[in-house]
Amino acid sequence: MLTNRQLFLRHLGQTSSAPMLLEIVRAEGVFMYGPAGEKYIDLISGVSVSNTGHSHKKVIEAVKTQVDSYMHLMVYGEIIQSPQVKYAEALAAILPNGLNSCYFVNSGSEAVEGALKLAKRFTGRSRIISFKNSYHGSTHGALSIQGSELYRNAFRPLLPDTFQIGFNDESSLSAIDSHTACVIIEPVQGEAGVIYPENDFLKKIRTRCSENGALLIFDEIQTGFGRTGFMFAMEQFGVVPDIILLAKALGGGMPLGAFISSAEIMSALVSNPQLGHITTFGGHPVCCAAGLASLNVIIEENLVGSCHEKSTLFKKLLIHPLIKEVRGEGLLLAVQLPDNEYVQFVISHAPDFGLILDYFLFCNDAFRIAPPLIISEEEIILACSKLGKLLDSAMENVKR
């Protein structure tokens, strides 16, 4: 009989020549468990998904309650479904006033696709500006605006009339002109290695967009729901976009995405043509129930407020000769090592030390720390102790 590992490699489409190949049978809180009782501290949260941890009782209860009522009923937007309505209302309550009309989809990439269509439809323009080293997903439209030629070139031709400019490069903002439909940007660049805007860069983009009638889109798919120590990263910069994109933690562990704008802008999808954007499973009632329960946990347990203290503790404890810098705020941190060889060793050997770590797509000399926001002080101390031993092993074994 074939093992699950063998079946995984035989029957599941592969995206890497060297997958982690860890089998997980249970996950709870910040821990994952293997079939033989192996225990791992999850320091990446499924890439910023499990903000309230694995198997939170309130999220699980919400899922079970909704399953007992109904699951899929009809394509999106035709039938009033309470979980969608309640969650959209809750999101509007924590977002700025102009962001009050929510279109639920299934994923972050779909949120990007919907937002690009909305911007083109509302403005009547086609030009899209994004940023080097940005990440917005892997579907064709999202890939067209992704900030890495390495991932784009093999799939050309892509969406036309798309241009990339430099993050924190004020001189490039002249590209935003009367031909621009939208500018899409991560308020904090995630896959670039947690890069923050400088010198009011986001405010200057906001001004250029407003002056030229272009829509500003914030991709908060990775940074939303407390990840950077604010409910949304944009709050710390005092800038409100025309459209915000959410996914990952939005679903509380279930697949869910959204693009959110004003009712005026969103109405562009209603006519010419009618059904300007369509999804079958977007805003699935079980996913919305899970997401709302997770949001309530974040608020009730003050996970955003406690994020700063936990970040400070990580930075205090992450002292090692190999660590050149710990970059970021909240619980989205980049740990900079001397080079990629060390990073590869650390990530590949992390499970041997009871840890789950991950790369950044566009920063090969740092690894990511983004644990569930529920992580305790004791768990942070334990994780950093294990990280220290892992880094010691890297010093001993990486050939210089």
Beta strands, then each sheet from edge to edge (+ up, - down):
strand 1: 26-28
strand 2: 31-33
strand 3: 39-42
strand 4: 101-105
strand 5: 127-131
strand 6: 162-165
strand 7: 180-185
strand 8: 215-219
strand 9: 243-246
strand 10: 257-261
strand 11: 325-329
strand 12: 332-336
strand 13: 355-356
strand 14: 358-360
strand 15: 363-369
sheet 1: 1+ 2- 3+ 13+
sheet 2: 4+ 10- 9+ 8+ 7+ 5+ 6+
sheet 3: 11+ 12- 15+ 14-
end
